[in-house]
Amino acid sequence: MSTNLVVVVIVLMVIMELGVAQPINKTDNTNTPLKFYCGSNFAMSPETFSRNLNSTFSQLRSQLSNTGVYYARAQNVEDGDAVYGVAMCRNYLLSTDCLACFDVAVPAIAPCGLANGAHVFLDNCLLRFENYDQFYEDPQGSSNIGVLEICGNESTSQPITAFNQSVKELLSDISVATPRTSDFYIASTRQLTSGTNATVYAIAQCVQNASQAVCKNCLNTAYHNLFSNCPPADEGRAINVACFMRYSEFPFFQNNQTINLIPFLGKGSSSKSGMIIGVSSSAGLVLLITALLLWFRWSKFKAAGNDTSDFQGAQCYTYQDLKLATNNFSEEYLIGKGGFGEVFKAIVDGGIVVAVKKLHVGFRAKKEFENEVNLISNVRHRNLILQLGWCIDGPELLLVLEYMSQGSLDKFLWGEQKGTLNWKQRSDIILGIARGLTHLHGEFHVKIIHRDIKSSNILLDNDFQPKIADFGLARFLPEDEAHVSTRFAGTMGYTAPEYATRGHLSEKVDTYSFGIVALEVISGRSCSDVNYSGPRMEYLLDHAWQLYEKGIHIKLIDDAIDPNDYQEENVKKIIEIALMCTQSPASLRPTMCEIYLMLSSEPSLEQRQMLRPTFIAVDRRIQIGGN
C-alpha cells in the first residue's frame, strides 16, 4: 500500500464525520466553516481524482463569478474517478462575497484527502462533491446527515418571552414560504412584540436542485429543531445538504433585501406590501412623502461627500471616468437604445466589461433615476440584470449595469441570429423570464411592475439564460390600491389592452406581456408581424388563438426547431399558458407565481375556460379579438 493511500485511510478513519464550530462575529458575515463531512470511500487513482476535483472546483468558481449566480454545478468524469460538484451561496451576497466564501470552503474540506465525497457548510455558502450524480436531483438521497442545529452560546439580550414568540412566528413563516418561491430562498425580519423596537433576522434556503417536497420537509425539521433547542439563544442555525436556516437578533443582511412573505403564506393580503408602478392623482400624498424622503436622502448624500451607503452594492462612478471608458459615448461603443436613452459598452475598474445606460437629462428623469437607483441596486436574482454602479455628477444621468455578451432575445428570434436557439434553450428562456417576474412581483421586499416586458428587454448571458433589463419605468403606488390610472409608457403590441386603452396598470400587465413574449419565443415571430397567408391578416396572438381553437396549436412552433428536440404535449402546454396570460379582463390571468409553478410542473395542465384574447396592434386604432 502506497504512503498516500495509508494517509488517506488514516484520515478517513479519524475524520469520517468531522464538525467544526467556531465563534461567529455577530455583526458581520463570516466565512468560518460550521461543519464538514468526508465520504466513506476513497478514489481509485489519486492523480486522476485530484485532476477531476480541481477542474470541478474551477468550473464551479467560474460560474459563481457571474453576477446574480448563486447556484452552480459541474462535473468531470475522466477515467472512472468521477467528480460531481455543487456550490451554493446565500442570495443576499455580492458576487465577490460569494467567491470569498467559496475560496474558504475549498481548503476547508482538504482534510478529507482523497475521499471521493465531501461537503462543508458555512454561513454564506455550501460546497459539496460526490462520485455520483444522483444527488443533483435528490440531495438527501444517500446522505446520512440529518438536520443539525447549531445554537448561539449566548442568551438573547431581549425579553425572553417576546423574543421566543417572534423567533417562532418568523421561522414558521419562512419554512412555509421558502418552498413556494422561485429560488427556494427567503430573507425576512420580525419586530419583537415587546415594544422594544428590536428585530429578529432570519433566512431560509434550499438547494435549487431539491424538489419542493424535499425543501418543505427539510425546512420543517429545521424550524422544529431551532425553535425547540435554541431559544432563548441569541442566534441559531440549522444545516443539511438540502437546506439551511438561520436566525439572529443581529443583522446579517440589509433590511431592503428582505422578501415579502405574504404571497407565499396563503394569508392573501396585499395591504402590507408596497407596489411600485405608475403615478396617479390619488397617490399624491404618498408621492409627496416619498419626494420629501428622497430629497432628505439626497441632501444627506451630498453633505456626506458622495457617500453611497444608501445605494447598497452599487459603486459611485465619476462622469469623467465613464466618459473615458466609452470614448466620449461614441457610436462605436453603442450597443443599444431604449426608451430612456442609449446603452454603451465600457471597460471599468481595470478590466471589467459593463454596460453604461445614459438617461436623458431632465427634472423628471432625475427623480426617476433616484428612484431606480434606490430600487434596483438591491435587486439580485439570476434572471434580472444587476446594477453595478451609477453616476449623477455630469450632464447625463448614468447607470452601470452588468454586460450581456449575447445581446437581446429578439436578435435570436428574428434578427441576425434567427433560428439558432433550440427548444431546450427556448423553454429555459421562457421559464427564466417567469422566474424573474415572480421575484419582482412577489419576492422582493416591495412589489415591482416592469410594464415594458418585451423581447428586446430580455438579455441573454453566455449560457443563454435570460435576464430582464430596464427597471426605469417603476413608480410608487399606495399600498391599498390594486391598480392606478397612469400615462401609457409601454410598447404597443406587448401591452395589455386595459393599460393601452384606459391606462389601468397592475401586475397583470406584466403577465400579458409575458404571454406575448412566450409566443414569440415559441414561434420565432414578432408580435407585430402580420401573417397574410390566410384569408385575412393575422398578428401573432390572433394566429396562435386560431390554431388553439382548432386544436392544432403545435403548428405555431418555429420551423427552425428540430422536431426531435421537443415533446408536443410540453409545447402545447406552454402555448396554452401563454394564451392564458393574454386573457381579458385582467382578473382571468394567473399571477406570475402561478405561471412559474405551472411551467415547472409536469406536462399536464388543468383545463380552464379561455376567451379569445384582445390584442392592441402597433397602430392603436387596430384592436383585435376580445369581447
Secondary structure per residue as TSV (DSSP state, phi and psi in degrees):
chain	resnum	aa	ss	phi	psi
A	1	M	-	360.0	131.7
A	2	S	-	-70.3	161.0
A	3	T	H	-59.2	-43.2
A	4	N	H	-59.4	-41.3
A	5	L	H	-67.8	-38.8
A	6	V	H	-61.5	-43.4
A	7	V	H	-60.4	-44.0
A	8	V	H	-61.3	-45.3
A	9	V	H	-62.0	-44.4
A	10	I	H	-61.9	-45.0
A	11	V	H	-59.4	-44.2
A	12	L	H	-65.7	-37.0
A	13	M	H	-66.8	-36.7
A	14	V	H	-80.6	-38.4
A	15	I	-	-125.0	38.2
A	16	M	T	-55.8	-32.4
A	17	E	T	-140.3	95.9
A	18	L	-	-104.8	139.9
A	19	G	-	-122.3	142.5
A	20	V	-	-126.1	120.0
A	21	A	-	-124.7	124.7
A	22	Q	-	-126.3	152.1
A	23	P	-	-58.6	138.9
A	24	I	-	-108.0	133.7
A	25	N	-	-68.7	114.3
A	26	K	T	-75.0	-13.9
A	27	T	T	-106.4	9.5
A	28	D	S	-147.9	156.6
A	29	N	-	-79.1	120.8
A	30	T	-	-111.7	161.0
A	31	N	-	-117.2	38.6
A	32	T	-	-79.7	124.8
A	33	P	E	-57.8	132.7
A	34	L	E	-89.7	-40.1
A	35	K	E	-164.1	142.6
A	36	F	E	-142.1	155.1
A	37	Y	E	-132.8	146.1
A	38	C	E	-113.0	146.4
A	39	G	-	-69.2	165.9
A	40	S	S	-94.1	-4.7
A	41	N	S	-119.9	162.2
A	42	F	B	-126.8	163.5
A	43	A	-	-67.3	152.5
A	44	M	S	-77.2	-40.6
A	45	S	-	-123.5	107.6
A	46	P	H	-54.1	-40.4
A	47	E	H	-67.1	-47.6
A	48	T	H	-65.5	-44.2
A	49	F	H	-60.2	-46.8
A	50	S	H	-61.0	-39.4
A	51	R	H	-65.2	-44.8
A	52	N	H	-64.4	-40.6
A	53	L	H	-65.2	-46.9
A	54	N	H	-62.7	-39.7
A	55	S	H	-65.9	-40.0
A	56	T	H	-63.4	-45.7
A	57	F	H	-60.7	-40.8
A	58	S	H	-62.3	-41.8
A	59	Q	H	-67.0	-40.8
A	60	L	H	-61.9	-45.2
A	61	R	H	-63.4	-39.8
A	62	S	H	-61.3	-41.2
A	63	Q	H	-66.4	-42.4
A	64	L	H	-69.9	-17.3
A	65	S	T	-73.8	-14.3
A	66	N	S	-76.8	134.7
A	67	T	T	-61.6	137.0
A	68	G	T	81.8	1.0
A	69	V	-	-98.5	120.3
A	70	Y	-	-117.7	-5.8
A	71	Y	E	-135.6	130.8
A	72	A	E	-142.0	148.4
A	73	R	E	-143.9	149.1
A	74	A	E	-152.7	164.4
A	75	Q	E	-151.9	149.8
A	76	N	E	-142.5	126.4
A	77	V	-	-125.3	27.2
A	78	E	G	-64.9	131.1
A	79	D	G	55.8	35.0
A	80	G	G	86.9	-25.6
A	81	D	-	-87.6	70.8
A	82	A	-	-70.0	145.2
A	83	V	E	-131.6	120.1
A	84	Y	E	-115.1	126.2
A	85	G	E	-124.8	151.1
A	86	V	E	-136.4	136.9
A	87	A	E	-133.2	141.9
A	88	M	E	-144.8	133.1
A	89	C	E	-110.5	161.0
A	90	R	-	-72.6	142.9
A	91	N	T	-71.9	-8.7
A	92	Y	T	-86.6	0.1
A	93	L	S	-88.6	150.7
A	94	L	-	-75.3	159.9
A	95	S	H	-58.3	-38.5
A	96	T	H	-64.3	-38.0
A	97	D	H	-69.8	-36.9
A	98	C	H	-61.9	-47.1
A	99	L	H	-64.4	-36.4
A	100	A	H	-61.6	-40.1
A	101	C	H	-67.8	-44.1
A	102	F	H	-58.5	-40.1
A	103	D	H	-68.6	-19.5
A	104	V	H	-86.2	-34.8
A	105	A	H	-65.6	-39.1
A	106	V	H	-60.0	-53.8
A	107	P	H	-69.9	-17.7
A	108	A	H	-66.8	-25.4
A	109	I	T	-102.3	9.3
A	110	A	G	-58.1	-34.6
A	111	P	G	-59.9	-16.1
A	112	C	G	-71.9	-8.6
A	113	G	T	60.1	-123.7
A	114	L	T	-101.3	22.0
A	115	A	B	-60.5	134.1
A	116	N	S	-87.7	24.8
A	117	G	-	-166.0	142.6
A	118	A	E	-169.1	157.2
A	119	H	E	-152.0	151.0
A	120	V	E	-134.9	141.4
A	121	F	E	-112.9	131.9
A	122	L	E	-130.0	165.5
A	123	D	S	-58.5	-38.7
A	124	N	S	-96.7	-11.9
A	125	C	E	-163.4	169.5
A	126	L	E	-131.9	139.6
A	127	L	E	-131.6	132.8
A	128	R	E	-145.5	142.0
A	129	F	E	-140.5	151.1
A	130	E	E	-142.3	172.6
A	131	N	S	-100.4	16.1
A	132	Y	S	-139.9	156.7
A	133	D	S	-103.1	-1.1
A	134	Q	G	-63.1	-27.0
A	135	F	G	-69.6	-13.2
A	136	Y	G	-56.5	-44.6
A	137	E	T	-95.6	-22.7
A	138	D	-	-135.6	80.2
A	139	P	T	-60.2	-25.6
A	140	Q	T	-96.4	-2.9
A	141	G	T	-48.1	-58.5
A	142	S	T	-110.1	13.5
A	143	S	-	-90.6	136.9
A	144	N	-	-99.3	17.2
A	145	I	-	-92.1	117.9
A	146	G	-	-82.4	-178.0
A	147	V	-	-77.0	116.5
A	148	L	E	-104.7	128.3
A	149	E	E	-96.4	143.0
A	150	I	E	-124.8	111.7
A	151	C	E	-95.9	149.8
A	152	G	-	-63.2	154.3
A	153	N	S	-94.7	10.9
A	154	E	S	-128.6	149.7
A	155	S	B	-79.2	155.5
A	156	T	-	-63.4	148.2
A	157	S	S	-86.8	-2.8
A	158	Q	S	-95.1	165.2
A	159	P	-	-55.3	125.7
A	160	I	H	-60.6	-46.0
A	161	T	H	-61.0	-47.4
A	162	A	H	-66.1	-38.9
A	163	F	H	-65.4	-46.5
A	164	N	H	-59.4	-42.1
A	165	Q	H	-64.5	-42.8
A	166	S	H	-66.7	-41.7
A	167	V	H	-61.5	-45.7
A	168	K	H	-60.0	-47.8
A	169	E	H	-66.0	-43.0
A	170	L	H	-67.2	-47.3
A	171	L	H	-63.5	-37.9
A	172	S	H	-62.6	-44.9
A	173	D	H	-66.1	-43.6
A	174	I	H	-73.7	-25.2
A	175	S	H	-69.7	-29.4
A	176	V	H	-79.4	-41.6
A	177	A	H	-76.3	-38.4
A	178	T	G	-57.4	-45.5
A	179	P	G	-64.8	-13.5
A	180	R	G	-96.3	-2.6
A	181	T	S	-88.6	165.3
A	182	S	T	-73.3	-24.9
A	183	D	T	-116.1	12.4
A	184	F	S	53.0	46.9
A	185	Y	E	-147.5	137.5
A	186	I	E	-141.1	136.6
A	187	A	E	-126.0	130.9
A	188	S	E	-151.9	166.6
A	189	T	E	-132.9	163.1
A	190	R	E	-149.1	127.8
A	191	Q	E	-79.0	144.0
A	192	L	-	-66.8	148.3
A	193	T	T	-81.7	1.5
A	194	S	T	-83.9	-5.5
A	195	G	S	80.8	14.7
A	196	T	S	-89.0	-5.2
A	197	N	-	65.7	12.6
A	198	A	-	-75.5	156.6
A	199	T	E	-130.6	143.1
A	200	V	E	-104.0	133.8
A	201	Y	E	-110.1	141.1
A	202	A	E	-154.2	149.4
A	203	I	E	-134.2	158.7
A	204	A	E	-141.6	143.3
A	205	Q	E	-152.7	135.7
A	206	C	E	-112.1	153.3
A	207	V	-	-65.3	142.1
A	208	Q	T	-70.5	-16.3
A	209	N	T	-87.5	-2.5
A	210	A	S	-73.7	153.2
A	211	S	-	-78.5	165.0
A	212	Q	H	-61.8	-37.0
A	213	A	H	-67.1	-42.9
A	214	V	H	-63.1	-44.2
A	215	C	H	-59.5	-46.4
A	216	K	H	-61.9	-47.7
A	217	N	H	-65.5	-40.5
A	218	C	H	-63.3	-45.9
A	219	L	H	-71.2	-31.9
A	220	N	H	-61.0	-43.4
A	221	T	H	-65.6	-41.8
A	222	A	H	-59.3	-44.1
A	223	Y	H	-60.7	-49.0
A	224	H	H	-65.6	-39.8
A	225	N	H	-64.8	-44.9
A	226	L	H	-66.7	-47.4
A	227	F	H	-69.5	-33.6
A	228	S	H	-76.0	-33.9
A	229	N	H	-109.9	-23.5
A	230	C	S	-98.0	-49.6
A	231	P	T	-55.8	142.0
A	232	P	T	-91.1	31.3
A	233	A	B	-62.1	146.9
A	234	D	S	-71.8	-12.7
A	235	E	E	-159.3	162.8
A	236	G	E	-162.2	154.4
A	237	R	E	-135.9	146.0
A	238	A	E	-124.8	126.8
A	239	I	E	-124.6	145.9
A	240	N	-	-162.2	161.4
A	241	V	S	-65.7	-17.1
A	242	A	S	-106.1	-20.9
A	243	C	E	-152.3	163.5
A	244	F	E	-144.3	135.3
A	245	M	E	-136.2	140.3
A	246	R	E	-146.0	140.1
A	247	Y	E	-133.3	157.9
A	248	S	E	-162.6	151.2
A	249	E	S	-84.5	-0.5
A	250	F	S	-111.2	140.7
A	251	P	-	-68.4	134.7
A	252	F	S	-129.2	9.4
A	253	F	S	-150.1	166.1
A	254	Q	-	-75.9	146.6
A	255	N	G	-58.4	-35.2
A	256	N	G	-84.8	13.7
A	257	Q	G	-104.4	9.1
A	258	T	-	-75.8	162.4
A	259	I	-	-118.0	136.7
A	260	N	-	-68.1	118.0
A	261	L	-	-79.7	-25.1
A	262	I	G	-54.8	-46.3
A	263	P	G	-63.0	-16.3
A	264	F	G	-107.6	4.6
A	265	L	T	-105.3	-5.6
A	266	G	T	70.9	19.5
A	267	K	-	-99.1	-5.6
A	268	G	-	59.1	37.0
A	269	S	-	-120.3	129.3
A	270	S	-	-106.1	5.5
A	271	S	T	-73.3	-17.5
A	272	K	T	-95.2	-6.5
A	273	S	S	-108.1	131.3
A	274	G	-	-68.9	151.7
A	275	M	E	-127.1	128.8
A	276	I	E	-102.4	107.3
A	277	I	-	-152.5	-156.3
A	278	G	-	-72.8	165.2
A	279	V	-	-87.3	139.9
A	280	S	-	-138.6	163.1
A	281	S	G	-65.5	-30.2
A	282	S	G	-71.5	-12.5
A	283	A	G	-96.1	13.5
A	284	G	H	-57.4	-45.4
A	285	L	H	-64.2	-44.5
A	286	V	H	-62.9	-41.5
A	287	L	H	-66.2	-36.5
A	288	L	H	-63.2	-45.3
A	289	I	H	-62.9	-43.1
A	290	T	H	-60.0	-44.7
A	291	A	H	-62.4	-40.9
A	292	L	H	-64.0	-41.0
A	293	L	H	-63.8	-41.9
A	294	L	H	-65.1	-41.2
A	295	W	H	-62.0	-43.4
A	296	F	H	-63.5	-41.8
A	297	R	H	-64.1	-42.8
A	298	W	H	-65.7	-36.8
A	299	S	H	-63.2	-43.1
A	300	K	H	-62.1	-39.9
A	301	F	H	-61.3	-46.6
A	302	K	H	-66.9	-41.4
A	303	A	H	-66.2	-27.7
A	304	A	T	-85.8	4.1
A	305	G	T	71.0	52.9
A	306	N	S	65.8	38.3
A	307	D	-	-68.2	127.2
A	308	T	-	-102.4	22.8
A	309	S	T	-63.0	-27.1
A	310	D	T	-74.5	-15.0
A	311	F	S	-112.7	71.6
A	312	Q	T	-58.7	126.2
A	313	G	T	87.0	-9.4
A	314	A	-	-105.9	141.3
A	315	Q	E	-98.7	138.7
A	316	C	E	-86.6	118.1
A	317	Y	-	-102.4	152.8
A	318	T	-	-84.4	152.6
A	319	Y	H	-61.5	-38.3
A	320	Q	H	-63.8	-39.4
A	321	D	H	-61.8	-45.0
A	322	L	H	-73.7	-30.7
A	323	K	H	-63.7	-44.3
A	324	L	H	-67.0	-39.6
A	325	A	H	-65.9	-23.8
A	326	T	T	-108.8	13.6
A	327	N	T	52.7	53.6
A	328	N	T	59.9	40.3
A	329	F	T	52.8	48.2
A	330	S	-	-77.0	161.2
A	331	E	G	-60.7	-33.7
A	332	E	G	-67.8	-20.6
A	333	Y	G	-96.0	-4.3
A	334	L	E	-72.2	127.1
A	335	I	E	-121.1	-4.0
A	336	G	E	178.2	163.4
A	337	K	E	-133.6	141.0
A	338	G	E	-132.4	-175.1
A	339	G	T	-65.5	-19.9
A	340	F	T	-107.0	-3.7
A	341	G	E	147.9	-162.3
A	342	E	E	-99.2	159.7
A	343	V	E	-123.3	131.5
A	344	F	E	-123.0	146.4
A	345	K	E	-82.9	140.7
A	346	A	E	-150.3	160.9
A	347	I	E	-120.7	121.0
A	348	V	E	-126.4	167.9
A	349	D	T	51.4	41.0
A	350	G	T	77.0	18.8
A	351	G	T	143.6	0.6
A	352	I	E	-84.6	123.9
A	353	V	E	-84.2	127.4
A	354	V	E	-135.7	171.4
A	355	A	E	-112.5	130.0
A	356	V	E	-107.7	118.6
A	357	K	E	-98.7	119.4
A	358	K	E	-98.8	121.2
A	359	L	E	-99.0	142.0
A	360	H	-	-67.4	138.3
A	361	V	-	-71.3	144.2
A	362	G	S	165.6	155.3
A	363	F	H	-60.1	-44.6
A	364	R	H	-62.9	-45.6
A	365	A	H	-60.8	-35.6
A	366	K	H	-64.6	-42.8
A	367	K	H	-65.5	-41.0
A	368	E	H	-61.7	-39.9
A	369	F	H	-62.9	-44.5
A	370	E	H	-60.6	-43.2
A	371	N	H	-61.2	-45.4
A	372	E	H	-63.1	-45.2
A	373	V	H	-60.9	-45.0
A	374	N	H	-61.0	-35.8
A	375	L	H	-79.5	-61.0
A	376	I	H	-80.7	-10.2
A	377	S	T	-66.6	-17.0
A	378	N	T	-111.3	4.0
A	379	V	-	-86.7	111.3
A	380	R	-	-127.6	112.2
A	381	H	-	-155.5	145.3
A	382	R	T	-64.2	-16.0
A	383	N	T	-112.4	21.3
A	384	L	B	-131.6	137.5
A	385	I	-	-62.9	135.5
A	386	L	-	-94.8	133.2
A	387	Q	E	-83.9	127.5
A	388	L	E	-101.0	-25.9
A	389	G	E	-171.9	-175.0
A	390	W	E	-161.9	167.5
A	391	C	E	-152.5	135.0
A	392	I	-	-134.5	8.6
A	393	D	S	-96.9	5.2
A	394	G	S	-117.7	-169.2
A	395	P	S	-72.0	-19.7
A	396	E	S	-117.7	151.6
A	397	L	E	-91.2	132.6
A	398	L	E	-127.9	141.0
A	399	L	E	-116.9	140.2
A	400	V	E	-109.2	118.0
A	401	L	E	-120.8	161.1
A	402	E	E	-65.0	146.7
A	403	Y	-	-94.9	131.1
A	404	M	-	-107.6	107.9
A	405	S	T	-66.4	-27.8
A	406	Q	T	-79.4	-15.2
A	407	G	-	83.0	-156.8
A	408	S	B	-92.6	158.9
A	409	L	T	-62.2	-37.8
A	410	D	H	-59.4	-29.5
A	411	K	H	-61.5	-31.2
A	412	F	H	-91.1	-9.2
A	413	L	H	-97.8	-46.4
A	414	W	T	-139.5	8.3
A	415	G	S	-94.0	-151.2
A	416	E	T	-67.8	-19.1
A	417	Q	T	-103.6	22.7
A	418	K	T	-53.2	133.4
A	419	G	T	83.4	2.7
A	420	T	-	-89.3	-13.2
A	421	L	-	-85.7	129.2
A	422	N	-	-84.3	178.7
A	423	W	H	-67.8	-39.4
A	424	K	H	-59.6	-43.9
A	425	Q	H	-64.2	-41.2
A	426	R	H	-67.3	-43.9
A	427	S	H	-66.8	-35.9
A	428	D	H	-65.1	-37.1
A	429	I	H	-64.7	-44.7
A	430	I	H	-61.6	-45.1
A	431	L	H	-64.7	-40.3
A	432	G	H	-64.9	-39.7
A	433	I	H	-62.1	-43.8
A	434	A	H	-62.0	-39.3
A	435	R	H	-65.8	-41.9
A	436	G	H	-64.9	-43.0
A	437	L	H	-68.0	-35.3
A	438	T	H	-58.9	-40.6
A	439	H	I	-65.8	-44.0
A	440	L	I	-64.2	-40.1
A	441	H	I	-80.3	-31.9
A	442	G	I	-138.7	-9.1
A	443	E	I	-110.9	-22.0
A	444	F	S	-74.5	164.2
A	445	H	S	-71.0	-14.8
A	446	V	S	-131.8	158.6
A	447	K	E	-85.6	128.8
A	448	I	E	-115.6	129.0
A	449	I	-	-108.7	123.2
A	450	H	-	-73.7	-48.2
A	451	R	-	64.2	10.3
A	452	D	-	-143.9	46.1
A	453	I	-	-72.0	124.2
A	454	K	-	-158.7	166.4
A	455	S	G	-63.0	-31.4
A	456	S	G	-75.1	-13.8
A	457	N	G	-97.9	7.4
A	458	I	E	-108.3	115.2
A	459	L	E	-102.4	153.5
A	460	L	E	-117.0	137.7
A	461	D	-	-88.5	-172.1
A	462	N	T	-64.2	-23.9
A	463	D	T	-97.4	13.0
A	464	F	-	61.7	31.1
A	465	Q	-	-89.2	137.5
A	466	P	E	-81.9	146.7
A	467	K	E	-134.3	125.3
A	468	I	E	-77.0	130.4
A	469	A	-	-112.9	166.2
A	470	D	-	69.4	84.0
A	471	F	-	-98.6	17.1
A	472	G	T	-71.1	-6.7
A	473	L	T	-95.7	4.1
A	474	A	-	-75.7	147.5
A	475	R	-	-140.7	178.7
A	476	F	-	-97.0	145.9
A	477	L	B	-132.6	139.4
A	478	P	-	-56.9	146.1
A	479	E	T	-65.1	-23.1
A	480	D	T	-97.3	14.4
A	481	E	-	-113.4	140.5
A	482	A	S	-89.0	-28.1
A	483	H	-	-158.0	166.8
A	484	V	E	-134.0	162.8
A	485	S	E	-96.6	122.5
A	486	T	-	-144.0	167.6
A	487	R	-	-66.1	146.7
A	488	F	-	-73.0	134.7
A	489	A	-	-143.3	16.9
A	490	G	S	-95.0	-156.4
A	491	T	-	-122.4	123.3
A	492	M	T	-60.6	142.0
A	493	G	T	102.0	-34.2
A	494	Y	T	-103.8	-11.8
A	495	T	S	-91.3	139.1
A	496	A	-	-62.6	143.9
A	497	P	H	-60.8	-36.2
A	498	E	H	-67.9	-25.8
A	499	Y	H	-83.9	-42.0
A	500	A	H	-68.1	-34.5
A	501	T	H	-100.5	-29.6
A	502	R	H	-124.3	-4.0
A	503	G	-	73.5	17.1
A	504	H	E	-82.5	117.5
A	505	L	E	-118.0	126.6
A	506	S	-	-146.2	178.5
A	507	E	H	-64.2	-20.4
A	508	K	H	-71.0	-12.5
A	509	V	H	-65.6	-42.1
A	510	D	H	-65.8	-36.4
A	511	T	H	-60.0	-45.4
A	512	Y	H	-59.8	-48.8
A	513	S	H	-61.9	-37.9
A	514	F	H	-59.9	-43.2
A	515	G	H	-59.5	-41.5
A	516	I	H	-64.2	-45.9
A	517	V	H	-62.6	-40.4
A	518	A	H	-59.9	-41.1
A	519	L	H	-65.0	-36.8
A	520	E	H	-64.1	-42.6
A	521	V	H	-63.8	-40.8
A	522	I	H	-69.6	-42.6
A	523	S	H	-91.2	-23.8
A	524	G	-	74.6	16.3
A	525	R	-	-114.1	148.3
A	526	S	-	-78.3	145.8
A	527	C	T	-64.2	-21.7
A	528	S	T	-92.6	-7.3
A	529	D	-	-71.0	144.4
A	530	V	E	-108.1	132.1
A	531	N	E	-96.6	115.4
A	532	Y	-	-100.7	8.9
A	533	S	S	-73.5	-22.8
A	534	G	S	-92.1	-169.0
A	535	P	S	-68.8	-16.4
A	536	R	S	-146.8	163.5
A	537	M	-	-73.4	140.7
A	538	E	E	-132.3	126.4
A	539	Y	E	-78.3	169.4
A	540	L	H	-56.8	-48.3
A	541	L	H	-62.1	-43.3
A	542	D	H	-63.3	-42.0
A	543	H	H	-63.4	-43.2
A	544	A	H	-61.8	-40.7
A	545	W	H	-66.2	-40.4
A	546	Q	H	-60.8	-43.3
A	547	L	H	-65.5	-39.3
A	548	Y	H	-63.8	-43.3
A	549	E	H	-60.3	-32.5
A	550	K	T	-86.8	-4.6
A	551	G	T	74.9	18.4
A	552	I	-	-121.9	34.0
A	553	H	G	-68.5	-9.0
A	554	I	G	-62.1	-23.1
A	555	K	G	-69.8	-8.4
A	556	L	G	-71.2	-22.1
A	557	I	S	-64.4	143.6
A	558	D	-	-57.8	130.4
A	559	D	T	-62.6	-20.2
A	560	A	T	-73.2	-13.7
A	561	I	S	-85.4	131.5
A	562	D	-	-65.6	122.9
A	563	P	G	-57.7	-23.5
A	564	N	G	-76.5	-8.4
A	565	D	G	-87.8	-11.0
A	566	Y	-	-138.9	160.1
A	567	Q	-	-101.8	129.4
A	568	E	H	-56.8	-39.9
A	569	E	H	-63.4	-36.4
A	570	N	H	-68.7	-42.7
A	571	V	H	-63.6	-44.7
A	572	K	H	-62.5	-37.4
A	573	K	H	-61.9	-45.0
A	574	I	H	-67.3	-37.6
A	575	I	H	-61.7	-42.9
A	576	E	H	-64.5	-39.2
A	577	I	H	-63.5	-41.7
A	578	A	H	-61.8	-42.8
A	579	L	H	-66.9	-34.6
A	580	M	H	-61.1	-35.4
A	581	C	H	-69.4	-20.4
A	582	T	T	-100.4	11.3
A	583	Q	-	-67.9	152.2
A	584	S	S	-131.7	139.1
A	585	P	S	-71.7	171.6
A	586	A	G	-60.1	-27.1
A	587	S	G	-63.1	-20.5
A	588	L	G	-78.1	-16.8
A	589	R	S	-81.1	141.2
A	590	P	-	-71.7	162.7
A	591	T	-	-76.1	164.3
A	592	M	H	-66.2	-30.8
A	593	C	H	-63.0	-44.7
A	594	E	H	-63.8	-40.0
A	595	I	H	-62.5	-45.5
A	596	Y	H	-59.7	-42.7
A	597	L	H	-66.2	-38.1
A	598	M	H	-64.9	-41.9
A	599	L	H	-68.2	-28.4
A	600	S	H	-85.5	-12.1
A	601	S	S	-87.3	-178.2
A	602	E	-	-63.3	162.9
A	603	P	S	-56.0	-30.3
A	604	S	-	-63.1	143.5
A	605	L	-	-133.3	133.7
A	606	E	-	-59.9	129.3
A	607	Q	-	-71.4	129.3
A	608	R	-	-126.1	145.4
A	609	Q	-	-71.7	124.3
A	610	M	-	-119.6	146.5
A	611	L	-	-102.9	157.2
A	612	R	-	-62.1	126.2
A	613	P	-	-72.3	160.2
A	614	T	E	-102.5	134.8
A	615	F	E	-125.2	125.6
A	616	I	E	-99.2	112.7
A	617	A	-	-73.0	174.8
A	618	V	S	-56.2	-40.2
A	619	D	S	-82.4	110.8
A	620	R	T	-58.4	-18.7
A	621	R	T	-72.6	-14.7
A	622	I	-	-99.3	114.9
A	623	Q	E	-123.5	123.6
A	624	I	E	-116.5	135.2
A	625	G	E	80.0	-166.4
A	626	G	-	79.3	-177.1
A	627	N	-	-98.6	360.0
